[in-house]
Amino acid sequence: MTQQAFAIAIDGPVASGKGTIAKLLAEKLHGFHMNTGAMYRALTLYCLENNIDLHNSHAVIAALSSLTFSLDNGVYMNAKEVTEEIKKREVTQAVPIVAAIAGVREKMVKRQRAIGLEKIAQGEIVLVDARDAATKIFPDAALKIFLTASLEVRARRRFAQVKSGESYEQILEDTEKRDYQDTHRVSVPLVSDPQKHGYLVIDNSSLSEDDTIALILKKIEEIYDRD
């Protein structure tokens, strides 16, 4: 049977493993991983480097209009690779401000959906990870997943990832602050009752990456016959 192209939307809080799981699933399914967070981070990096006031929504939206993004084999902004630069702490701390701008999210969602639809048209399965992947970008996704974990587990994961010398306590505080920002922002807050919205909710606090992926693949097999 010919592989069908469709979208899998993975939402969830910061450091829940969305990006890692989406990337690994894309590899296993020979699909395309759309890291939407990287696009917001790249825009934030651009604003910081060019002294654009993040609280000036008109200036940030204007900056976005002059940028192009590519997520093939790394993160590129205007053809320049920024894969590592967007992981800086100053970007991590500032990106919630940019992501909360309604005009930015509206334009980003349109770009992200267009990218995904183009890949689907090319016959690829699209793995979208975000905080609004299933609510805004692909509300018609074949599978909607809400990936989460305890605050402490997510902070430990972030602590293992960052290379800036931050303490675990600082990262725990930052993660808790980010949770509050994501769930209380006016523009597209992180969904608070995912099961009610049709998500498969996976708490991977005690699951390995392999266990999480196996669970998702089993669900995909229930939806689509891959024989």
Backbone as ProteinMPNN parsed JSONL, in Angstrom:
{"seq_chain_A": "MTQQAFAIAIDGPVASGKGTIAKLLAEKLHGFHMNTGAMYRALTLYCLENNIDLHNSHAVIAALSSLTFSLDNGVYMNAKEVTEEIKKREVTQAVPIVAAIAGVREKMVKRQRAIGLEKIAQGEIVLVDARDAATKIFPDAALKIFLTASLEVRARRRFAQVKSGESYEQILEDTEKRDYQDTHRVSVPLVSDPQKHGYLVIDNSSLSEDDTIALILKKIEEIYDRD", "coords_chain_A": {"N_chain_A": [[0.846, -1.204, 0.0], [0.547, 2.199, -0.853], [2.222, 4.778, 0.857], [0.396, 7.051, 2.744], [0.057, 10.569, 2.776], [0.01, 12.869, 5.419], [-0.773, 14.958, 8.274], [0.698, 15.075, 11.506], [0.078, 16.394, 14.554], [1.782, 17.768, 17.249], [1.443, 18.967, 20.335], [2.165, 20.811, 23.394], [3.666, 21.682, 26.617], [6.668, 23.678, 27.297], [9.792, 21.995, 26.914], [8.734, 19.437, 26.977], [9.437, 17.489, 25.328], [8.555, 17.587, 22.752], [9.823, 18.497, 20.341], [12.027, 16.75, 20.064], [10.778, 14.216, 19.963], [9.105, 14.577, 17.717], [11.033, 14.955, 15.739], [12.403, 12.473, 15.762], [10.305, 10.76, 15.114], [9.744, 11.696, 12.56], [12.023, 10.848, 11.255], [11.726, 8.043, 11.44], [9.376, 7.676, 10.031], [10.049, 8.645, 7.627], [9.449, 11.273, 7.088], [8.655, 14.82, 7.285], [9.929, 17.09, 9.57], [8.519, 19.742, 11.161], [9.635, 22.241, 12.911], [8.175, 24.469, 14.59], [8.647, 26.21, 16.694], [11.261, 26.96, 16.335], [11.091, 28.85, 14.358], [9.87, 31.031, 15.603], [11.85, 31.536, 17.457], [13.961, 32.22, 15.777], [13.036, 34.593, 14.666], [12.938, 36.106, 17.009], [15.676, 36.155, 17.661], [16.61, 37.656, 15.496], [15.376, 40.128, 16.02], [16.584, 40.816, 18.47], [19.272, 41.005, 17.712], [19.14, 43.162, 16.038], [18.311, 45.251, 17.523], [15.544, 45.678, 17.865], [12.626, 46.686, 19.393], [11.036, 44.468, 21.404], [8.574, 44.754, 22.504], [7.24, 46.362, 20.859], [4.896, 45.775, 18.841], [4.249, 46.335, 16.158], [6.738, 46.851, 15.005], [8.007, 44.384, 15.321], [6.364, 42.702, 13.796], [6.784, 43.879, 11.32], [9.457, 43.259, 10.988], [9.295, 40.489, 10.734], [8.075, 40.283, 8.26], [10.131, 40.71, 6.523], [11.65, 38.474, 6.561], [12.702, 35.156, 5.706], [12.212, 31.627, 6.142], [13.68, 28.402, 6.54], [13.37, 24.99, 7.209], [14.651, 22.729, 6.54], [17.032, 20.331, 7.083], [18.249, 21.66, 9.342], [18.019, 24.972, 10.831], [17.222, 27.8, 9.094], [17.484, 31.24, 8.466], [16.671, 33.705, 6.294], [18.395, 32.389, 4.538], [20.642, 31.994, 6.122], [22.244, 29.9, 8.419], [20.969, 29.288, 11.62], [20.762, 27.484, 13.6], [22.054, 26.799, 16.064], [22.388, 29.265, 17.291], [19.827, 30.162, 17.999], [19.305, 28.896, 20.335], [20.297, 30.224, 22.475], [20.293, 31.625, 25.799], [19.26, 34.216, 26.116], [17.59, 34.392, 23.944], [15.765, 32.349, 24.517], [14.565, 33.401, 26.806], [13.338, 35.672, 25.794], [11.649, 34.904, 23.714], [8.931, 34.217, 24.443], [7.662, 36.706, 24.549], [7.641, 37.607, 21.918], [6.231, 35.507, 20.722], [3.746, 35.869, 21.79], [2.556, 37.923, 20.453], [-0.206, 38.77, 18.668], [-0.433, 39.361, 15.889], [1.979, 38.374, 14.908], [1.733, 35.617, 15.43], [-0.458, 35.023, 13.821], [0.545, 35.452, 11.222], [2.691, 33.656, 11.238], [1.396, 31.171, 11.582], [0.042, 30.947, 9.128], [2.237, 30.759, 7.388], [3.417, 28.425, 8.359], [1.438, 26.48, 7.989], [1.269, 26.565, 5.218], [3.816, 25.632, 4.505], [3.644, 23.036, 5.543], [1.48, 21.941, 4.056], [2.548, 21.994, 1.513], [4.584, 20.097, 1.736], [3.028, 17.816, 2.286], [1.656, 17.645, -0.106], [3.72, 16.82, -1.652], [3.895, 14.267, -0.939], [4.83, 13.634, 1.594], [4.82, 12.728, 5.073], [3.954, 14.907, 7.628], [5.337, 16.127, 10.548], [4.393, 18.122, 13.04], [5.435, 20.199, 15.577], [4.459, 22.181, 18.277], [2.818, 24.791, 20.179], [0.388, 25.263, 19.372], [-0.194, 23.511, 17.402], [-2.234, 21.68, 16.758], [-4.473, 23.161, 17.228], [-4.438, 25.462, 15.702], [-2.554, 25.433, 13.476], [-2.704, 22.861, 12.155], [-5.599, 21.934, 12.452], [-6.998, 19.912, 11.318], [-5.469, 17.67, 11.51], [-4.354, 14.285, 11.163], [-3.682, 12.922, 13.447], [-3.674, 14.053, 16.737], [-1.589, 15.029, 19.237], [-0.903, 15.516, 22.646], [1.789, 16.235, 24.36], [3.309, 15.864, 27.451], [4.887, 16.462, 30.676], [6.068, 16.266, 34.069], [6.791, 19.325, 35.845], [9.315, 19.326, 37.088], [10.681, 17.231, 35.81], [10.764, 18.215, 33.201], [12.313, 20.499, 33.598], [14.731, 19.315, 34.322], [15.402, 18.103, 31.941], [15.808, 20.316, 30.311], [17.982, 21.4, 31.648], [19.919, 19.498, 31.103], [20.25, 19.955, 28.44], [21.016, 22.642, 27.896], [23.905, 24.744, 27.479], [24.936, 26.862, 28.77], [25.748, 27.198, 31.361], [23.833, 27.659, 33.293], [22.094, 27.19, 36.406], [20.285, 24.338, 37.755], [18.178, 25.158, 39.359], [17.664, 27.738, 38.406], [16.817, 27.179, 35.822], [14.576, 25.656, 36.38], [12.96, 27.613, 37.519], [12.718, 29.327, 35.306], [11.345, 27.632, 33.547], [8.92, 27.208, 34.868], [7.971, 29.809, 34.824], [7.704, 30.157, 32.079], [5.671, 28.319, 31.538], [3.52, 29.593, 32.77], [3.343, 31.916, 31.22], [2.717, 30.808, 28.712], [0.229, 29.611, 29.124], [-1.379, 31.693, 29.914], [-1.362, 33.71, 28.054], [-2.947, 36.062, 25.864], [-3.244, 35.685, 23.108], [-3.842, 32.791, 21.515], [-3.475, 30.748, 23.758], [-1.75, 28.011, 25.419], [-3.452, 24.979, 25.205], [-5.682, 24.053, 27.787], [-7.225, 21.876, 28.482], [-6.622, 19.284, 27.045], [-7.652, 16.69, 26.309], [-10.343, 17.131, 25.948], [-10.329, 18.459, 23.582], [-9.772, 16.574, 21.707], [-7.223, 15.442, 21.72], [-4.629, 12.943, 21.913], [-3.38, 12.312, 24.896], [-0.224, 12.239, 26.303], [1.696, 11.592, 28.995], [4.932, 11.767, 29.509], [6.681, 11.601, 31.615], [7.843, 9.438, 32.931], [8.531, 7.877, 30.841], [10.646, 6.521, 28.304], [12.298, 7.89, 25.372], [12.058, 6.029, 23.31], [9.913, 4.485, 24.229], [7.861, 6.36, 24.176], [7.721, 6.983, 21.448], [7.058, 4.458, 20.42], [4.508, 4.135, 21.442], [3.13, 6.165, 20.096], [3.474, 5.369, 17.426], [2.026, 3.017, 17.439], [-0.516, 4.02, 17.743], [-0.774, 5.387, 15.323], [-0.768, 3.235, 13.564], [-3.213, 2.175, 14.161], [-4.84, 3.969, 12.953], [-4.058, 4.149, 10.263], [-3.489, 1.744, 7.786], [-0.468, 0.268, 7.202], [0.595, -1.703, 5.737]], "CA_chain_A": [[0.0, 0.0, 0.0], [1.318, 3.429, -0.931], [2.159, 5.586, 2.069], [-0.445, 8.23, 2.656], [0.638, 11.778, 3.36], [-0.904, 13.525, 6.347], [-0.086, 15.706, 9.328], [0.593, 14.69, 12.913], [0.307, 17.609, 15.335], [2.228, 17.495, 18.619], [1.436, 20.155, 21.193], [2.567, 20.56, 24.773], [4.452, 22.744, 27.247], [8.103, 23.737, 27.029], [10.644, 20.886, 27.37], [7.98, 18.188, 27.13], [10.011, 16.535, 24.385], [7.852, 17.689, 21.465], [10.746, 18.603, 19.222], [12.811, 15.517, 19.953], [9.897, 13.128, 19.513], [8.682, 14.871, 16.344], [12.185, 14.731, 14.867], [12.646, 11.033, 15.674], [9.189, 10.182, 14.363], [9.936, 12.063, 11.154], [13.058, 9.954, 10.724], [11.179, 6.696, 11.315], [8.312, 7.678, 9.027], [10.61, 9.284, 6.43], [8.635, 12.455, 6.896], [9.238, 16.153, 7.458], [9.731, 17.66, 10.895], [8.375, 21.194, 11.144], [9.893, 22.8, 14.244], [7.615, 25.816, 14.53], [9.281, 27.031, 17.716], [12.509, 27.489, 15.783], [10.768, 30.035, 13.572], [9.683, 32.121, 16.566], [13.168, 31.821, 18.028], [14.762, 32.912, 14.765], [12.526, 35.971, 14.622], [13.397, 36.75, 18.248], [17.109, 36.391, 17.487], [16.767, 38.775, 14.558], [14.991, 41.363, 16.713], [17.611, 41.117, 19.471], [20.501, 41.408, 17.027], [18.923, 44.428, 15.334], [17.816, 46.228, 18.511], [14.125, 45.947, 17.657], [11.889, 46.613, 20.647], [10.137, 43.312, 21.363], [7.249, 45.172, 22.961], [6.651, 47.147, 19.765], [4.358, 44.72, 17.98], [4.32, 46.745, 14.751], [8.129, 46.699, 14.562], [8.298, 42.947, 15.244], [5.641, 42.183, 12.629], [7.484, 44.397, 10.138], [10.684, 42.467, 10.86], [8.909, 39.165, 10.226], [7.749, 40.406, 6.839], [11.364, 40.756, 5.735], [12.404, 37.254, 6.815], [12.283, 33.855, 5.181], [12.678, 30.535, 6.994], [13.746, 27.047, 5.994], [13.579, 24.016, 8.282], [15.246, 21.529, 5.945], [18.417, 20.084, 7.508], [18.695, 22.758, 10.185], [17.154, 26.146, 10.852], [17.82, 28.863, 8.299], [16.752, 32.502, 8.39], [17.245, 34.422, 5.151], [19.462, 31.523, 4.008], [21.743, 31.869, 7.073], [21.93, 28.9, 9.432], [20.914, 29.831, 12.98], [20.337, 26.341, 14.408], [22.605, 26.865, 17.42], [22.214, 30.616, 17.847], [18.492, 30.364, 18.557], [19.214, 28.195, 21.619], [20.867, 31.066, 23.515], [19.37, 31.915, 26.898], [18.565, 35.477, 25.893], [16.505, 34.103, 23.0], [14.786, 31.556, 25.263], [13.829, 34.279, 27.723], [12.603, 36.701, 25.064], [10.731, 34.379, 22.704], [7.501, 34.293, 24.81], [7.146, 38.036, 24.236], [7.399, 37.62, 20.474], [5.21, 34.512, 20.394], [2.45, 36.324, 22.299], [2.02, 38.986, 19.586], [-1.248, 38.151, 17.839], [-0.112, 39.516, 14.48], [3.076, 37.464, 14.603], [1.202, 34.253, 15.402], [-1.327, 34.894, 12.65], [1.384, 35.321, 10.03], [3.467, 32.426, 11.368], [0.512, 30.033, 11.338], [-0.175, 30.871, 7.682], [3.469, 30.248, 6.777], [3.647, 27.046, 8.791], [0.465, 25.619, 7.313], [1.658, 26.507, 3.807], [4.971, 24.734, 4.427], [3.167, 21.674, 5.768], [0.658, 21.497, 2.936], [3.443, 21.752, 0.377], [5.244, 18.808, 1.982], [2.011, 16.773, 2.128], [1.406, 17.544, -1.553], [4.864, 16.097, -2.202], [3.805, 12.881, -0.483], [5.514, 13.437, 2.868], [4.122, 12.855, 6.342], [4.456, 16.102, 8.297], [5.305, 16.129, 12.006], [4.395, 19.519, 13.475], [5.431, 20.382, 17.028], [4.205, 23.577, 18.627], [1.852, 24.909, 21.262], [-0.895, 25.438, 18.702], [-0.103, 22.689, 16.192], [-3.525, 21.072, 16.45], [-5.572, 24.117, 17.385], [-4.376, 26.511, 14.685], [-1.802, 25.121, 12.253], [-3.35, 21.722, 11.512], [-6.75, 21.44, 13.218], [-7.484, 18.731, 10.631], [-4.403, 16.665, 11.558], [-4.813, 12.904, 11.305], [-3.464, 12.555, 14.841], [-3.33, 15.186, 17.588], [-0.937, 14.529, 20.451], [-0.5, 16.49, 23.654], [2.905, 15.631, 25.076], [3.585, 16.628, 28.655], [5.675, 15.82, 31.731], [6.066, 17.105, 35.262], [7.65, 20.509, 35.79], [10.68, 18.964, 37.491], [11.276, 16.418, 34.742], [11.034, 19.103, 32.071], [13.452, 21.349, 33.962], [15.943, 18.487, 34.254], [15.718, 17.922, 30.526], [16.385, 21.576, 29.848], [19.289, 21.526, 32.299], [20.835, 18.615, 30.383], [20.411, 20.439, 27.072], [21.662, 23.947, 27.772], [25.361, 24.748, 27.663], [25.314, 28.215, 29.18], [26.169, 27.239, 32.75], [22.734, 27.975, 34.198], [21.827, 26.183, 37.424], [19.004, 23.652, 37.632], [17.17, 25.983, 40.031], [17.322, 28.833, 37.505], [16.056, 26.612, 34.705], [13.272, 25.29, 36.937], [12.214, 28.867, 37.643], [12.407, 29.785, 33.949], [10.352, 26.724, 32.976], [7.648, 27.512, 35.518], [7.55, 31.113, 34.3], [7.283, 29.944, 30.688], [4.366, 27.66, 31.606], [2.517, 30.611, 33.094], [3.202, 32.776, 30.052], [2.076, 30.082, 27.625], [-1.161, 29.295, 29.435], [-2.138, 32.902, 30.233], [-1.302, 34.735, 27.017], [-4.233, 36.353, 25.23], [-3.244, 35.126, 21.763], [-3.671, 31.347, 21.391], [-2.798, 30.131, 24.9], [-1.608, 26.556, 25.401], [-4.734, 24.377, 25.567], [-5.668, 23.623, 29.189], [-7.949, 20.61, 28.609], [-6.35, 18.682, 25.732], [-8.52, 15.56, 25.971], [-11.613, 17.698, 25.499], [-10.133, 18.922, 22.21], [-9.468, 15.452, 20.828], [-5.817, 15.04, 21.749], [-4.1, 11.794, 22.629], [-2.512, 12.904, 25.913], [0.857, 11.355, 26.735], [2.598, 12.098, 30.029], [6.149, 10.96, 29.341], [7.578, 11.844, 32.75], [8.562, 8.199, 33.248], [8.702, 7.112, 29.604], [11.824, 6.817, 27.492], [11.956, 8.352, 24.023], [11.621, 4.862, 22.537], [8.574, 4.11, 24.687], [6.932, 7.384, 23.692], [7.589, 6.801, 19.999], [6.336, 3.197, 20.189], [3.099, 4.393, 21.756], [2.567, 6.974, 19.008], [3.439, 4.544, 16.211], [0.908, 2.076, 17.6], [-1.739, 4.785, 17.476], [-0.805, 5.643, 13.881], [-1.138, 1.976, 12.92], [-4.641, 2.007, 14.368], [-5.535, 4.89, 12.05], [-3.704, 3.864, 8.883], [-2.885, 0.452, 7.488], [0.804, 0.554, 6.512], [1.091, -2.919, 5.071]], "C_chain_A": [[0.875, 1.245, 0.0], [1.141, 4.256, 0.331], [1.318, 6.831, 1.833], [0.242, 9.406, 3.345], [-0.404, 12.462, 4.232], [-0.081, 14.259, 7.396], [-0.338, 15.07, 10.686], [0.984, 15.915, 13.719], [0.656, 17.244, 16.774], [2.325, 18.802, 19.384], [1.929, 19.778, 22.591], [3.419, 21.689, 25.307], [5.936, 22.66, 26.896], [8.813, 22.533, 27.645], [9.874, 19.598, 27.638], [8.497, 17.117, 26.178], [9.382, 16.581, 23.007], [8.818, 17.644, 20.284], [11.528, 17.331, 18.99], [11.974, 14.379, 19.401], [9.459, 13.348, 18.07], [9.818, 14.58, 15.359], [12.444, 13.233, 14.672], [11.535, 10.326, 14.904], [9.327, 10.475, 12.876], [10.977, 11.153, 10.506], [12.498, 8.549, 10.485], [10.135, 6.6, 10.207], [8.769, 8.264, 7.693], [9.779, 10.519, 6.059], [9.393, 13.744, 7.129], [8.898, 16.672, 8.842], [9.663, 19.173, 10.789], [8.466, 21.715, 12.578], [9.433, 24.255, 14.251], [8.26, 26.748, 15.549], [10.564, 27.671, 17.218], [12.253, 28.757, 14.979], [10.544, 31.243, 14.485], [11.017, 32.515, 17.188], [14.037, 32.595, 17.04], [14.328, 34.377, 14.644], [12.994, 36.745, 15.852], [14.874, 37.086, 18.158], [17.342, 37.587, 16.589], [16.454, 40.103, 15.254], [16.048, 41.776, 17.738], [18.881, 41.644, 18.798], [20.366, 42.782, 16.363], [18.27, 45.489, 16.21], [16.375, 46.652, 18.242], [13.396, 45.719, 18.973], [10.856, 45.486, 20.576], [8.719, 43.658, 21.795], [6.544, 46.075, 21.944], [6.154, 46.148, 18.715], [4.453, 45.076, 16.499], [5.733, 46.543, 14.197], [8.485, 45.221, 14.397], [7.611, 42.329, 14.033], [6.307, 42.641, 11.337], [8.765, 43.613, 9.898], [10.379, 41.095, 10.272], [8.659, 39.208, 8.726], [8.984, 40.39, 5.946], [12.184, 39.47, 5.856], [11.811, 36.049, 6.099], [12.889, 32.782, 6.066], [12.708, 29.224, 6.211], [14.082, 26.108, 7.148], [14.111, 22.698, 7.745], [16.705, 21.413, 6.367], [18.991, 21.235, 8.329], [17.703, 23.91, 10.124], [17.861, 27.282, 10.13], [16.892, 30.073, 8.283], [17.425, 33.358, 7.324], [18.508, 33.729, 4.646], [20.677, 31.388, 4.931], [21.362, 30.852, 8.143], [22.02, 29.506, 10.827], [20.529, 28.734, 13.979], [20.806, 26.435, 15.848], [22.353, 28.216, 18.078], [20.863, 30.805, 18.526], [18.297, 29.656, 19.894], [19.767, 29.027, 22.777], [19.824, 31.431, 24.56], [18.591, 33.206, 26.667], [17.416, 35.316, 24.895], [15.385, 33.348, 23.714], [13.932, 32.437, 26.165], [12.929, 35.262, 26.983], [11.528, 36.154, 24.134], [9.259, 34.381, 23.143], [6.87, 35.644, 24.484], [6.763, 38.107, 22.767], [6.239, 36.697, 20.111], [3.818, 34.925, 20.852], [1.816, 37.41, 21.437], [1.055, 38.36, 18.58], [-0.92, 38.226, 16.349], [1.013, 38.603, 14.029], [2.552, 36.038, 14.466], [0.332, 34.032, 14.162], [-0.507, 34.668, 11.385], [2.202, 34.031, 10.063], [2.616, 31.208, 11.051], [0.26, 29.859, 9.849], [1.053, 30.297, 6.98], [3.656, 28.771, 7.101], [2.683, 26.084, 8.106], [0.828, 25.478, 5.83], [2.842, 25.558, 3.609], [4.518, 23.286, 4.558], [2.365, 21.133, 4.602], [1.497, 21.209, 1.695], [4.141, 20.396, 0.524], [4.262, 17.648, 1.803], [1.718, 16.547, 0.646], [2.524, 16.777, -2.254], [4.914, 14.65, -1.723], [4.468, 12.587, 0.842], [4.551, 13.531, 4.052], [4.761, 14.026, 7.075], [4.255, 15.981, 9.801], [5.455, 17.568, 12.472], [4.425, 19.567, 14.995], [5.342, 21.865, 17.347], [3.405, 23.623, 19.925], [0.462, 25.175, 20.697], [-0.936, 24.615, 17.422], [-1.464, 22.151, 15.775], [-4.69, 22.031, 16.58], [-5.605, 25.14, 16.26], [-3.718, 26.062, 13.379], [-2.453, 23.989, 11.473], [-4.483, 21.18, 12.373], [-7.363, 20.184, 12.599], [-6.438, 17.618, 10.601], [-4.986, 15.272, 11.77], [-4.685, 12.424, 12.747], [-3.009, 13.787, 15.607], [-2.803, 14.645, 18.912], [-0.618, 15.694, 21.374], [0.541, 15.814, 24.529], [3.239, 16.487, 26.289], [4.447, 15.814, 29.612], [5.641, 16.751, 32.931], [7.036, 18.269, 35.095], [9.098, 20.147, 36.08], [11.394, 18.159, 36.412], [11.641, 17.304, 33.555], [12.219, 20.03, 32.355], [14.757, 20.571, 33.901], [16.368, 18.265, 32.81], [16.368, 19.179, 29.955], [17.794, 21.754, 30.394], [20.335, 20.681, 31.57], [21.148, 19.136, 28.987], [21.249, 21.707, 26.982], [23.143, 23.874, 28.112], [25.858, 26.085, 28.219], [25.713, 28.322, 30.649], [25.086, 27.62, 33.734], [22.539, 26.841, 35.207], [20.48, 25.528, 37.172], [17.891, 24.504, 38.236], [16.712, 27.129, 39.134], [16.463, 28.333, 36.349], [14.672, 26.186, 35.168], [12.378, 26.522, 37.042], [11.788, 29.378, 36.272], [11.297, 28.945, 33.313], [8.973, 26.994, 33.56], [7.082, 28.844, 35.003], [7.023, 30.972, 32.88], [5.913, 29.266, 30.64], [3.262, 28.686, 31.843], [2.263, 31.505, 31.884], [2.419, 32.083, 28.94], [0.598, 29.826, 27.877], [-2.018, 30.531, 29.685], [-2.084, 33.973, 29.146], [-2.657, 34.869, 26.334], [-4.329, 35.672, 23.873], [-2.88, 33.638, 21.789], [-2.898, 30.754, 22.581], [-2.697, 28.618, 24.727], [-2.904, 25.949, 25.92], [-4.654, 23.778, 26.972], [-6.361, 22.282, 29.41], [-7.816, 19.832, 27.302], [-7.27, 17.525, 25.356], [-9.857, 16.033, 25.408], [-11.53, 18.129, 24.041], [-9.659, 17.806, 21.272], [-8.02, 15.017, 20.767], [-5.636, 13.654, 22.368], [-3.091, 12.37, 23.612], [-1.488, 11.869, 26.38], [1.712, 12.08, 27.767], [3.833, 11.208, 30.002], [7.163, 11.195, 30.456], [8.434, 10.618, 33.051], [8.74, 7.312, 32.023], [10.009, 7.495, 28.911], [11.36, 7.347, 26.143], [11.42, 7.199, 23.187], [10.21, 4.441, 22.922], [7.525, 5.075, 24.148], [6.67, 7.208, 22.201], [6.797, 5.536, 19.682], [4.845, 3.377, 20.423], [2.425, 5.16, 20.622], [2.455, 6.157, 17.721], [2.287, 3.546, 16.257], [-0.407, 2.778, 17.291], [-1.884, 5.075, 15.98], [-1.256, 4.391, 13.128], [-2.63, 1.696, 13.076], [-5.44, 2.859, 13.381], [-5.307, 4.521, 10.588], [-3.048, 2.494, 8.75], [-1.622, 0.703, 6.68], [1.369, -0.685, 5.818], [1.13, -2.75, 3.549]], "O_chain_A": [[1.835, 1.335, 0.766], [0.021, 4.414, 0.818], [1.504, 7.559, 0.858], [0.917, 9.245, 4.362], [-1.558, 12.614, 3.833], [1.148, 14.189, 7.403], [-1.435, 14.593, 10.976], [2.098, 16.419, 13.584], [-0.076, 16.507, 17.434], [3.187, 19.636, 19.108], [2.086, 18.603, 22.922], [3.85, 22.559, 24.551], [6.392, 21.696, 26.28], [8.483, 22.104, 28.751], [10.308, 18.764, 28.433], [8.046, 15.972, 26.218], [9.643, 15.71, 22.178], [8.648, 16.857, 19.353], [11.677, 16.883, 17.853], [12.396, 13.666, 18.491], [9.443, 12.404, 17.28], [9.591, 14.029, 14.282], [12.675, 12.78, 13.551], [11.797, 9.403, 14.134], [9.061, 9.616, 12.036], [10.828, 10.742, 9.355], [12.764, 7.938, 9.45], [10.023, 5.578, 9.531], [7.986, 8.369, 6.749], [9.461, 10.762, 4.895], [10.623, 13.757, 7.168], [7.734, 16.694, 9.242], [10.629, 19.817, 10.378], [7.508, 21.639, 13.348], [10.211, 25.162, 13.954], [8.403, 27.944, 15.295], [10.916, 28.78, 17.62], [13.107, 29.643, 14.927], [10.981, 32.35, 14.171], [11.277, 33.696, 17.416], [14.759, 33.515, 17.425], [15.161, 35.276, 14.534], [13.399, 37.903, 15.747], [15.284, 38.183, 18.537], [18.179, 38.439, 16.888], [17.182, 41.082, 15.092], [16.369, 42.958, 17.857], [19.486, 42.61, 19.263], [21.36, 43.477, 16.153], [17.748, 46.489, 15.717], [16.026, 47.825, 18.371], [13.541, 44.666, 19.593], [9.916, 45.546, 19.782], [7.774, 42.933, 21.484], [5.404, 46.493, 22.149], [6.898, 45.737, 17.825], [4.712, 44.202, 15.671], [5.901, 46.114, 13.055], [9.178, 44.847, 13.451], [8.21, 41.522, 13.322], [6.385, 41.881, 10.371], [9.124, 43.332, 8.755], [11.113, 40.599, 9.418], [8.998, 38.267, 8.008], [8.894, 40.092, 4.755], [13.286, 39.384, 5.315], [10.6, 35.938, 5.914], [13.943, 32.984, 6.67], [11.873, 28.979, 5.34], [14.964, 26.392, 7.959], [14.031, 21.669, 8.416], [17.52, 22.281, 6.053], [20.085, 21.724, 8.047], [16.677, 23.829, 9.449], [18.963, 27.679, 10.508], [15.68, 29.946, 8.108], [18.604, 33.693, 7.438], [19.529, 34.359, 4.369], [21.651, 30.731, 4.562], [20.275, 30.932, 8.713], [23.01, 30.149, 11.178], [20.032, 29.023, 15.067], [20.027, 26.176, 16.766], [22.13, 28.293, 19.286], [20.762, 31.526, 19.519], [17.247, 29.794, 20.522], [19.716, 28.596, 23.929], [18.634, 31.534, 24.263], [17.404, 33.285, 26.983], [16.402, 36.008, 24.984], [14.207, 33.661, 23.543], [12.721, 32.242, 26.273], [11.874, 35.642, 27.491], [10.587, 36.872, 23.797], [8.391, 34.536, 22.284], [5.679, 35.719, 24.179], [5.694, 38.605, 22.415], [5.378, 37.048, 19.304], [2.82, 34.397, 20.363], [0.664, 37.781, 21.661], [1.443, 37.533, 17.754], [-1.113, 37.249, 15.625], [1.006, 38.112, 12.9], [2.88, 35.336, 13.51], [0.388, 32.974, 13.536], [-0.827, 33.798, 10.576], [2.385, 33.385, 9.03], [3.057, 30.31, 10.335], [0.264, 28.732, 9.354], [0.931, 29.455, 6.09], [4.006, 27.97, 6.234], [3.078, 24.995, 7.691], [0.706, 24.394, 5.259], [2.866, 24.776, 2.659], [4.942, 22.418, 3.795], [2.552, 19.984, 4.201], [1.194, 20.297, 0.925], [4.27, 19.646, -0.443], [4.617, 16.616, 1.235], [1.553, 15.412, 0.199], [2.315, 16.166, -3.302], [5.838, 13.904, -2.047], [4.657, 11.423, 1.194], [3.597, 14.309, 4.035], [5.987, 14.123, 7.134], [3.139, 15.761, 10.271], [6.52, 18.167, 12.318], [3.527, 19.028, 15.642], [6.05, 22.69, 16.769], [3.324, 22.642, 20.665], [-0.513, 25.296, 21.439], [-1.628, 24.973, 16.468], [-1.812, 22.16, 14.594], [-5.784, 21.745, 16.093], [-6.674, 25.634, 15.9], [-4.263, 26.288, 12.298], [-2.725, 24.124, 10.28], [-4.362, 20.105, 12.96], [-8.14, 19.478, 13.243], [-6.512, 16.721, 9.76], [-5.986, 15.104, 12.469], [-5.488, 11.615, 13.211], [-2.082, 14.483, 15.192], [-3.488, 13.899, 19.612], [-0.123, 16.732, 20.934], [0.224, 14.936, 25.332], [3.431, 17.697, 26.167], [4.703, 14.631, 29.387], [5.227, 17.904, 32.812], [7.978, 18.202, 34.305], [10.006, 20.613, 35.392], [12.572, 18.384, 36.137], [12.715, 17.153, 32.972], [13.026, 20.31, 31.468], [15.779, 21.107, 33.474], [17.559, 18.242, 32.501], [17.349, 19.109, 29.215], [18.692, 22.204, 29.682], [21.489, 21.088, 31.433], [22.185, 18.803, 28.414], [22.094, 21.834, 26.097], [23.573, 23.054, 28.923], [27.047, 26.396, 28.146], [25.987, 29.419, 31.134], [25.382, 27.883, 34.9], [22.79, 25.676, 34.898], [19.633, 26.079, 36.469], [16.788, 24.567, 37.691], [15.527, 27.459, 39.096], [15.5, 28.987, 35.95], [13.698, 26.336, 34.43], [11.196, 26.48, 36.7], [10.65, 29.808, 36.086], [10.422, 29.473, 32.628], [7.977, 27.008, 32.837], [5.879, 28.98, 34.78], [6.021, 31.589, 32.517], [5.085, 29.603, 29.793], [2.212, 28.651, 31.202], [1.116, 31.814, 31.559], [1.562, 32.695, 28.302], [-0.2, 29.825, 26.939], [-3.246, 30.444, 29.673], [-2.693, 35.033, 29.295], [-3.416, 33.905, 26.24], [-5.381, 35.138, 23.521], [-1.733, 33.281, 22.056], [-1.766, 30.302, 22.406], [-3.467, 28.02, 23.977], [-3.404, 26.361, 26.967], [-3.693, 23.088, 27.31], [-6.114, 21.618, 30.417], [-8.775, 19.729, 26.537], [-7.635, 17.394, 24.187], [-10.425, 15.411, 24.51], [-12.543, 18.162, 23.342], [-9.196, 18.08, 20.165], [-7.63, 14.293, 19.851], [-6.403, 13.25, 23.242], [-2.046, 12.87, 23.196], [-1.846, 10.767, 26.796], [2.376, 13.067, 27.449], [3.791, 10.05, 30.417], [8.363, 11.009, 30.26], [9.612, 10.745, 33.385], [9.063, 6.131, 32.15], [10.42, 8.655, 28.935], [10.178, 7.266, 25.808], [10.451, 7.359, 22.445], [9.404, 4.084, 22.063], [6.445, 4.667, 23.722], [5.526, 7.276, 21.752], [5.959, 5.537, 18.779], [4.021, 2.834, 19.686], [1.297, 4.853, 20.235], [1.454, 6.247, 17.01], [1.654, 3.266, 15.239], [-1.298, 2.208, 16.661], [-2.987, 5.014, 15.437], [-2.03, 4.475, 12.175], [-3.238, 1.053, 12.22], [-6.566, 2.519, 13.019], [-6.228, 4.569, 9.773], [-2.157, 2.143, 9.523], [-1.684, 1.284, 5.597], [2.514, -0.68, 5.367], [1.52, -3.674, 2.835]]}, "name": "protein", "num_of_chains": 1, "seq": "MTQQAFAIAIDGPVASGKGTIAKLLAEKLHGFHMNTGAMYRALTLYCLENNIDLHNSHAVIAALSSLTFSLDNGVYMNAKEVTEEIKKREVTQAVPIVAAIAGVREKMVKRQRAIGLEKIAQGEIVLVDARDAATKIFPDAALKIFLTASLEVRARRRFAQVKSGESYEQILEDTEKRDYQDTHRVSVPLVSDPQKHGYLVIDNSSLSEDDTIALILKKIEEIYDRD"}
